Amino acid sequence: PVLDLYPCFQKHAKGAPLFFKQDIHWTGRGHQLAADEILKFLRSVHYVE
């Protein structure tokens, strides 16, 4: 299975930044959003409870 985070990041682009201005690394908010989406995905495919 593959999880595309782009739609989620696009949906949450407004507000605090998801990426640092000087490079492409995620901010704390970006990491939290990614972690939440990954956990939701893993639960949906029954990899974790």
Secondary structure as UniProt FT lines:
FT   HELIX           6..11
FT   TURN            21..22
FT   HELIX           28..44
FT   TURN            45..46
//
